[in-house]
Amino acid sequence: TEQGWVSQYPPGHIAVLAAGFAVNAIWLVCPLLMAVAAFFTCLTADRLFPDDKAIARTGALLFAISPLLMTIAAAHMSHVTAAACMSVAAYCALRARDDHLAWAAAAGVAVGIAFSTRSLTALVIAPLLFTSVWIIGFNDRELPVGFLLQRVLVSFLGALPFLLMTAAYNAHFFGSPFEFGYTSYLGPNHGLGYHPDPFGNAFGPLEGLAYTSSDLLALGYHLLRTPISAVLLIGVYLVLTKGMSIGARVVAVWALCLVVPHAAYWHHDLLLGPRMLSDAAPAWCLFASVAGVGLVRLVPVDKTLFSGRFSPRVFVSGALTFSLLLAAGYFIPHDIRNYARTFAPAPAPPRPNTPTLVFVHGQWDGRTVARLLAAGMRGESITVALSLNSSCSMHEFADVYVEQRGSGRVSSAPSVSFTAGVTDGSTPTTLPSGVTIRARPDEQLSESCLVQTKSDRVGGIPLLPLLWQGDLPGIPGTGAMYVRDLGPTANQRLIDRFPRHRVGVLLRH
């Protein structure tokens, strides 16, 4: 942006990660947040189910071993911060219902931190969760209006500093308190609603229904990794049960409230599971406990199978227990090992003891994207253009676009399409060297484009998994600074900028 480089994400999770960097323990931050979420989920479960320790203890245990949030925490994603904050908020709201008003302020602080991390999550969960705790919690008793207003006001005041800080951050970097980095990076079509997504793909009610259905199917698979889907278990329980306790109703509101707004949101990423629903993972685990224990209790104990030698309740409880043991003993460890292999940097980053520029050669499209982003083009425009135009056309367009950005001159750039569905006839093409690019059937690559393809013959190494693990410009150099290989001319400018750094190139063995 005009104010410098900045993440498209809100600042809360970034600040948490920065604290980890400050003490050289970034690896510990998100596992600690997972522990915080598990601890407060346990405390919350005790207060939601004070007379039913079986549900409370089972739900807390299910969350503690849930591979969904465990792997998301290991990947440093912001969902774990949001889940931890909402677990703290739920516990504090319950304490505010039963004890001192100060607990409402603490609940508000937790929501404020969640807002600065994942704003939609906080805006959706907090009001519904608090009102369910403070209204459903009274059940048949008369609700004092003053009681509710006091807690709403105090919790809002607790959240207010974080709301204002996030607004100031947005105003500084993106020009308005209400403009988030998402829309600054991907344009106005990033927001909620039924309209074409930022990349021009149709998104309407049918797509929302399909994506939400896939989210729930995936949640049943990833939440506990049991052969029996946790979401299916919950669905069967809701059909069969004749009524739920106060605690179960609060958990249901907490778990389900994110599903509806995400049905009107185009982005449904299933990397590491249905991430957009994982912010409410503590509630889903408690809900699975309610359903599992509830279904066992619904099965009659006085009827028998196999000529009186087997109880249906024993059969159901045994099947659920075996499903959990199979998940904990095999499926969860198996998935975690697979994730470890999939996301490990390859090759492993070198660790020089002196300041060193380590050039990393990524793929041609990646170099083009980086140059256009650095010149100020929005992300959704680049993504659309890459899928419609030949690699050589995009490269030559980037040459002109970057030069104009730096010199202030206006000249005609090569014609490329930015309109979804309007291509230049190019398709993925594998060259004799083995390099795959987009090219038109009759296209003759220019000399500068041939240079780019030749440079890719040894393959590409992704820069982003390495970038954050090294030094960055503007801070004292102590080891490797991983930088993008853009060719001899651009590389020499960077070498001249850091004359005291050694120079190296990262290659695969």
C-alpha positions in Angstrom: 0.0 0.0 0.0 1.0 3.7 0.0 2.0 3.1 3.7 4.4 0.2 2.9 4.2 -3.6 2.9 1.4 -5.0 5.1 -0.5 -8.3 5.4 -4.0 -8.5 4.1 -5.0 -10.1 7.4 -6.2 -8.1 10.5 -3.3 -7.3 13.0 -4.3 -9.4 16.0 -2.8 -12.7 15.1 0.2 -11.0 13.5 0.9 -9.3 16.9 0.7 -12.7 18.6 3.2 -14.2 16.2 5.5 -11.2 16.5 5.6 -11.8 20.3 6.9 -15.3 19.5 9.5 -14.0 17.1 10.6 -11.5 19.8 11.6 -14.3 22.2 12.8 -16.6 19.4 10.0 -19.2 20.1 7.6 -18.8 17.2 7.1 -22.6 17.2 5.6 -22.4 20.7 3.0 -19.7 20.1 0.1 -21.5 18.5 0.5 -24.8 20.5 0.2 -22.6 23.6 -3.0 -21.0 22.1 -4.3 -24.5 21.5 -3.6 -25.3 25.1 -5.4 -22.1 26.2 -8.4 -23.1 24.1 -8.4 -26.6 25.6 -8.2 -25.3 29.1 -11.0 -22.9 28.8 -13.1 -25.4 26.9 -12.8 -27.7 29.9 -13.8 -24.9 32.3 -16.7 -23.9 30.1 -17.9 -27.4 29.8 -18.0 -27.8 33.6 -20.2 -24.7 33.9 -22.5 -25.6 30.9 -23.0 -29.1 32.2 -22.6 -28.9 36.0 -24.8 -31.9 36.6 -23.5 -34.0 33.7 -19.8 -34.6 34.1 -19.9 -37.4 31.4 -20.7 -34.8 28.7 -18.4 -32.2 30.2 -15.3 -34.4 30.5 -15.9 -36.2 27.2 -16.3 -32.9 25.3 -13.1 -31.4 26.8 -11.2 -34.6 25.9 -12.5 -34.6 22.4 -11.3 -31.0 21.8 -7.9 -31.7 23.4 -7.2 -34.5 20.8 -9.1 -32.9 17.9 -6.8 -33.0 14.8 -8.7 -30.2 13.2 -7.4 -27.4 15.4 -4.3 -29.2 16.3 -2.9 -29.2 12.8 -4.2 -25.6 12.2 -2.2 -24.5 15.3 0.9 -26.3 14.0 0.5 -24.3 10.8 0.5 -21.0 12.6 -3.0 -20.1 11.3 -5.1 -17.4 12.9 -8.1 -19.7 13.5 -6.4 -21.1 16.7 -6.2 -17.5 18.1 -9.9 -17.0 17.3 -10.9 -20.3 18.8 -8.9 -19.6 22.0 -10.4 -16.2 22.4 -14.0 -17.5 21.9 -13.3 -20.2 24.5 -12.1 -17.6 27.0 -15.1 -15.4 26.1 -17.6 -18.2 26.6 -16.1 -19.0 30.1 -16.1 -15.3 31.1 -19.7 -14.9 29.9 -20.8 -17.8 32.1 -18.9 -16.3 35.1 -20.5 -12.9 34.3 -24.0 -14.6 34.5 -23.3 -16.1 37.9 -20.7 -13.9 39.5 -19.2 -10.4 39.3 -19.8 -7.9 36.5 -16.0 -7.7 35.9 -16.2 -11.1 34.1 -18.3 -9.3 31.4 -15.4 -6.9 30.8 -13.0 -9.9 30.5 -15.4 -11.5 28.0 -15.4 -8.3 26.0 -11.5 -8.2 26.0 -11.4 -11.7 24.6 -14.0 -10.8 21.9 -12.0 -7.7 21.0 -8.8 -9.7 20.5 -10.8 -12.1 18.4 -12.2 -9.2 16.3 -8.6 -8.0 15.7 -7.8 -11.5 14.5 -10.8 -12.8 12.6 -13.4 -10.1 12.6 -16.3 -12.0 11.1 -16.0 -14.8 13.7 -16.1 -12.3 16.5 -19.0 -10.3 15.1 -21.1 -13.5 14.5 -20.3 -15.7 17.5 -20.0 -13.1 20.3 -23.5 -11.6 20.2 -25.2 -15.0 19.8 -23.1 -16.7 22.4 -23.5 -14.0 25.0 -27.2 -13.7 24.5 -27.6 -17.4 24.7 -25.6 -17.6 27.9 -27.4 -14.6 29.5 -30.9 -15.3 28.2 -31.2 -19.1 27.7 -29.3 -19.4 31.0 -32.2 -18.1 32.9 -34.5 -20.7 31.3 -38.0 -20.2 32.8 -36.9 -17.5 35.3 -37.7 -13.9 34.5 -34.7 -12.1 32.9 -33.9 -8.8 34.6 -33.5 -6.3 31.8 -31.0 -4.2 33.8 -28.9 -7.4 34.3 -28.6 -7.9 30.5 -28.0 -4.3 29.6 -25.2 -4.0 32.2 -23.4 -7.0 30.9 -23.8 -6.0 27.2 -22.5 -2.5 27.9 -19.5 -3.7 30.1 -18.5 -6.4 27.6 -18.7 -3.8 24.7 -16.4 -1.5 26.7 -14.0 -4.3 27.2 -13.8 -5.0 23.5 -13.8 -1.3 22.5 -10.0 -0.6 22.7 -9.3 -3.5 20.3 -12.1 -2.4 17.9 -10.5 1.1 17.8 -7.0 -0.2 17.3 -8.2 -2.4 14.4 -10.0 0.6 12.9 -6.9 2.8 13.3 -4.8 0.1 11.6 -7.3 -0.1 8.7 -7.4 3.6 8.3 -3.6 3.9 8.3 -2.9 1.2 5.7 -6.1 0.9 3.7 -7.6 4.4 3.9 -10.7 3.8 6.0 -11.5 2.4 9.4 -14.0 0.0 7.7 -11.7 -1.1 4.9 -10.0 -4.4 5.7 -6.9 -5.8 4.0 -9.0 -8.5 2.3 -10.8 -6.0 0.1 -7.8 -3.9 -0.4 -6.0 -7.0 -1.7 -8.8 -8.7 -3.6 -11.3 -5.9 -4.3 -14.8 -5.2 -3.2 -16.2 -8.6 -4.4 -14.3 -10.3 -1.5 -17.1 -9.5 0.9 -20.2 -11.4 1.9 -23.1 -11.8 -0.4 -24.2 -13.6 -3.6 -22.2 -12.0 -6.4 -19.3 -13.0 -8.6 -16.2 -13.8 -6.5 -13.0 -11.7 -6.8 -11.9 -13.9 -9.7 -15.1 -13.6 -11.7 -16.6 -17.0 -10.8 -20.3 -17.2 -10.1 -21.4 -17.4 -6.5 -25.1 -17.6 -5.7 -27.4 -19.4 -3.3 -26.8 -22.8 -4.9 -23.0 -22.5 -4.8 -23.4 -21.3 -1.2 -25.4 -24.4 -0.3 -23.0 -26.7 -2.1 -19.9 -25.2 -0.5 -21.5 -25.2 3.0 -22.5 -28.9 2.5 -19.0 -29.7 1.6 -17.8 -27.8 4.7 -20.0 -29.9 7.0 -19.1 -33.2 5.3 -15.4 -32.3 5.7 -16.0 -31.2 9.3 -17.4 -34.6 10.1 -14.3 -36.1 8.7 -11.7 -33.8 10.2 -13.1 -32.8 13.6 -12.2 -36.0 15.4 -11.0 -38.2 12.4 -13.3 -40.9 13.6 -14.8 -43.5 11.1 -18.2 -42.3 12.4 -18.7 -38.7 11.3 -19.1 -36.3 14.3 -21.5 -34.1 12.3 -23.6 -37.1 11.2 -23.7 -38.1 14.9 -25.0 -34.6 15.8 -27.5 -34.7 13.0 -29.0 -38.1 14.2 -29.1 -36.8 17.7 -31.0 -33.6 16.8 -33.6 -35.7 14.9 -34.1 -38.2 17.7 -33.9 -36.0 20.8 -37.0 -34.5 22.3 -35.3 -31.7 24.1 -31.9 -30.4 25.1 -30.5 -29.0 28.3 -29.6 -25.3 28.7 -25.9 -26.2 28.2 -26.6 -28.2 25.1 -28.6 -25.3 23.6 -25.8 -22.8 24.3 -23.3 -25.2 22.6 -25.6 -25.6 19.6 -25.9 -21.9 19.1 -22.1 -21.5 19.5 -21.3 -24.3 17.0 -23.9 -23.5 14.3 -23.8 -19.7 14.2 -20.8 -19.6 11.8 -22.5 -21.9 9.3 -25.1 -19.4 8.1 -22.9 -16.4 7.3 -20.3 -18.7 5.5 -23.2 -19.9 3.3 -23.1 -16.4 1.9 -19.3 -16.2 1.6 -17.5 -17.4 -1.5 -14.2 -18.6 0.1 -14.4 -22.2 1.4 -10.9 -23.5 1.8 -10.5 -27.2 2.8 -6.8 -27.0 3.4 -6.2 -28.8 6.7 -9.9 -29.3 7.0 -12.8 -26.8 6.8 -10.8 -23.9 8.2 -13.7 -21.4 8.2 -15.6 -23.5 10.7 -12.7 -24.3 12.9 -13.0 -21.1 14.9 -15.9 -22.8 16.6 -14.1 -26.1 17.0 -14.5 -26.1 20.8 -18.2 -25.9 20.5 -18.4 -28.6 17.8 -16.4 -31.0 20.1 -18.8 -30.3 23.0 -21.7 -30.7 20.6 -20.3 -34.1 19.5 -20.1 -35.1 23.2 -23.7 -34.0 23.8 -24.8 -36.1 20.8 -22.6 -39.2 21.5 -23.6 -39.4 25.2 -27.2 -38.5 24.4 -27.6 -41.2 21.8 -26.2 -43.8 24.1 -28.7 -42.8 26.7 -31.5 -42.8 24.1 -30.8 -46.5 23.3 -33.0 -48.7 25.5 -31.0 -50.7 28.1 -33.8 -53.2 28.9 -34.0 -54.7 25.4 -31.5 -57.2 24.3 -30.0 -58.7 21.1 -28.9 -62.2 20.3 -31.2 -64.1 22.6 -30.7 -61.9 25.6 -26.9 -61.9 25.5 -26.2 -58.4 24.2 -27.5 -55.0 25.2 -28.2 -52.4 22.4 -26.7 -49.7 24.6 -23.5 -51.6 25.1 -23.3 -52.1 21.3 -23.8 -48.4 20.5 -21.4 -47.2 23.3 -18.9 -49.8 22.2 -19.0 -48.7 18.6 -18.5 -45.0 19.5 -15.6 -45.9 21.9 -13.9 -48.1 19.3 -14.3 -45.3 16.7 -12.5 -42.9 19.1 -9.8 -45.4 19.9 -9.2 -46.0 16.2 -9.0 -42.3 15.5 -6.5 -41.6 18.4 -4.4 -44.7 17.8 -4.2 -44.7 14.0 -6.0 -42.0 11.9 -4.8 -38.9 13.8 -1.1 -39.9 14.0 -1.3 -41.1 10.4 -2.7 -37.7 9.2 -0.2 -35.7 11.2 2.7 -37.6 9.7 1.3 -37.0 6.3 0.9 -33.3 7.0 4.5 -33.1 8.3 5.8 -34.6 5.0 3.6 -32.4 2.9 4.4 -29.0 4.5 8.1 -29.6 5.2 10.2 -27.1 3.3 12.1 -28.8 0.5 14.9 -28.4 0.4 15.6 -27.6 4.0 16.6 -24.0 4.6 20.3 -23.4 5.2 21.3 -21.8 8.4 24.5 -19.6 7.8 26.1 -18.0 10.8 26.8 -14.7 9.0 24.5 -12.4 7.0 23.9 -14.0 3.7 21.6 -13.3 0.7 20.2 -16.7 -0.4 18.7 -16.4 -3.8 15.7 -18.8 -4.3 14.6 -19.6 -7.9 10.8 -20.0 -8.0 8.7 -20.7 -11.1 8.2 -18.1 -13.9 4.5 -17.4 -12.9 5.6 -16.8 -9.4 8.2 -14.3 -10.4 5.6 -12.4 -12.6 3.2 -12.3 -9.7 5.8 -10.9 -7.3 6.8 -8.2 -9.7 3.2 -7.1 -10.3 2.3 -7.1 -6.6 5.4 -5.0 -5.8 4.3 -2.6 -8.5 0.9 -2.2 -6.8 -1.5 -4.4 -8.8 -4.3 -6.0 -6.8 -4.2 -9.7 -6.2 -7.4 -10.7 -7.9 -6.5 -9.0 -11.1 -3.2 -10.9 -11.2 -4.8 -14.2 -10.5 -7.4 -13.7 -13.3 -4.9 -12.5 -15.8 -2.6 -15.5 -15.2 -5.4 -17.9 -16.0 -6.3 -16.1 -19.3 -3.1 -15.1 -20.9 0.1 -16.7 -22.1 3.1 -16.7 -19.7 5.2 -14.7 -22.2 2.4 -12.0 -22.6 2.2 -11.6 -18.8 6.0 -11.4 -18.5 6.2 -8.6 -21.2 3.2 -6.9 -19.6 4.9 -7.0 -16.2 8.1 -5.5 -17.8 6.1 -2.4 -19.0 3.9 -2.2 -15.9 6.8 -2.2 -13.5 8.8 0.3 -15.6 5.8 2.7 -15.7 5.3 2.4 -12.0 8.9 3.4 -11.3 9.3 6.1 -14.0 5.9 7.7 -13.9 5.8 7.4 -17.8 2.6 6.2 -19.5 3.1 4.0 -22.5 1.1 1.2 -24.2 1.6 -2.1 -22.5 1.1 -5.5 -24.3 -2.6 -6.3 -24.5 -3.7 -8.9 -21.9 -7.1 -9.9 -20.8 -8.4 -9.2 -17.3 -12.0 -10.3 -18.0 -13.0 -13.7 -16.6 -13.7 -16.2 -19.4 -12.0 -14.1 -22.2 -8.7 -15.8 -23.0 -6.1 -15.2 -25.6 -6.2 -18.9 -26.7 -3.3 -20.0 -24.5 -3.3 -23.3 -22.7 -0.9 -25.1 -20.4 2.0 -26.3 -22.7 5.0 -28.4 -21.8 8.2 -27.4 -23.7 10.9 -29.8 -24.9 12.9 -28.8 -21.8 10.2 -30.2 -19.5 9.1 -26.7 -18.4 5.3 -26.1 -18.4 4.0 -22.7 -19.3 0.8 -21.2 -20.8 1.3 -20.6 -24.5 -0.8 -20.1 -27.7 -0.6 -22.8 -30.3 1.2 -20.6 -32.8 3.1 -18.5 -30.3 6.8 -17.7 -30.9 8.5 -16.9 -27.6 10.5 -13.7 -27.6 14.2 -13.8 -26.6 13.5 -12.5 -23.1 10.8 -15.1 -22.6 13.1 -17.9 -23.8 15.6 -16.8 -21.2 12.9 -17.2 -18.5 12.0 -20.7 -19.6 15.7 -21.8 -19.8 16.2 -20.6 -16.2 13.4 -22.9 -15.1 15.0 -26.1 -16.4 16.4 -27.0 -13.0 13.0 -26.6 -11.4 11.5 -24.1 -9.0 11.7 -23.9 -5.2 8.8 -22.1 -3.4 10.1 -19.0 -1.6 7.2 -18.3 0.8 7.9 -21.4 3.1 11.4 -20.1 3.6 10.9 -16.3 3.6 9.6 -15.9 7.2 12.3 -18.2 8.6 15.1 -15.8 7.7 16.2 -12.2 8.1 14.1 -9.4 6.6 15.1 -6.0 5.2 15.1 -3.3 7.9 16.2 -5.5 10.8 19.8 -6.4 11.7 21.0 -9.4 9.7 22.3 -12.4 11.6 21.9 -15.2 9.1 20.1 -16.1 5.8 17.8 -13.6 4.1 15.8 -15.5 1.5 15.2 -13.5 -1.6 13.7 -14.1 -5.0 16.0 -14.8 -8.0 14.8 -12.4 -10.7 17.8 -12.7 -13.0 21.4 -11.2 -13.0 20.4 -7.6 -13.4 17.8 -7.4 -10.7 19.9 -9.7 -8.4 22.9 -7.4 -8.8 20.9 -4.4 -7.6 19.9 -6.3 -4.5 23.6 -7.4 -3.9 24.7 -3.8 -4.1 22.0 -2.8 -1.6 23.5 -5.3 0.9 27.2 -5.0 0.4 28.1 -6.8 3.7 26.1 -9.9 2.9 27.6 -13.0 1.5 25.8 -14.4 -1.6 24.4 -17.9 -2.1 21.9 -19.8 -4.2 19.6 -22.5 -2.9 19.6 -25.6 -5.1 18.1 -29.0 -4.9 20.5 -31.9 -4.6 
